[in-house]
Structures are given as structure tokens and as C-alpha cells.
């Protein structure tokens, strides 16, 4: 997944959900396991990963902690395909 070449707004809005999905997959976390950690339904995790909805700021903080990333990782541009 390469995000270079997109404007700041595209990265912020359009690709946010793809980054959530990328990091969840990278950590080999299943939606049901992550949902249990965050005390949400696994369908909610799916909605976040498909861009249907976004986590609240509180949930976003919890999500980042659960997958071991900084929140800024969801907003920064990847410089190469190796992440």
C-alpha cells in the first residue's frame, strides 16, 4: 500500500480506513479478538476498516494502543511500499 502522491486531505479522509485495516492485518489480529479488547462488536471493527464509520477519539486511542502504533501512523504518508 503506497500513499505517496495523495494530498493531505485525501490521506486524512479517504485512506484513513485503509491504514486502520493495514495495521490490524500487519499485527495479525482478527476482528473478533480486537473487538473483545476494545469492548465493541466485531462488525464495528469491519466498519472502521471499510470506511463506513470512524472510531471516536477515545476508541481511536484504544485501537492504536491495542495494535501497538502511534495515532500519527494513521495520518502520515508511507514513503515506500515496504512501510
N, C-alpha and C positions, 0 to 999 in steps of 0.2 A: 504494500500500500504506500503510494508516494503522494505527498500533499503539496509539494513544491509547485509553484505556478498559480496557486489559488490566491485570491485576495483574502485579506484578514477577515472580512465578513463571511466569505464562503467557508473558510476554515472554522470560524466561530459558530456559524449556524448549520451549514449543510453537511459538514463532515464530523461534527461532534459525536453523533451516534456511532459512526463507523469507528471512531477511535475507542469509544467505550467497548464496542464489540471486539476490536483488535486486542485490547489489553486483557479482556476476560479470556479470550481464546489463547493468548500468549501464556497466561497463567494456568491454562488447562482446567479452568473452573467450569463446572456445569451450572446451568441456570438455577436448578433446584437447590444446589449446595449454597450458592451465593445468595439466593433468596432467603434461605434459612438464616444465614449470617446476618443479613440486613433486615430480617423480620418483614419481608414483603412477599407477595405472591410471585412465583417464577414467571408468570405472564407479564408482570411489571418489568422484570429484567429484559424480557423479549421486546417490550415496547420501547425501552430505552435504546436497545441495540439496533432497532429498526427505524428509529427516528419518529415514532408515533407520539411519544411523550419524552419529557426530560425529567431527570431526578431533581427534587428540591435541593437547595444548597446544603441542607443538613444531610440528606441522603447521598448527595454527591461526595461530601466529605467522608461519610462512612464507606461508600463504594471505593473511593481511592485508597482508603486505609486497608480495606479488605483485599484489594488486588495489588497493594504494595507500590502505588505510584503517587507522585505529586499531582495535584489538580492541574498544575500548569502543563503537564504532559498531554492533557486533553485539548489544549489550545495551541501548542507550539507546532511549527511546521517540521515535518520529517525532512531531513536533508538528503537522504538516500534511501534506497529500498531495503537496506539492511537494518533500519531502525536503530 
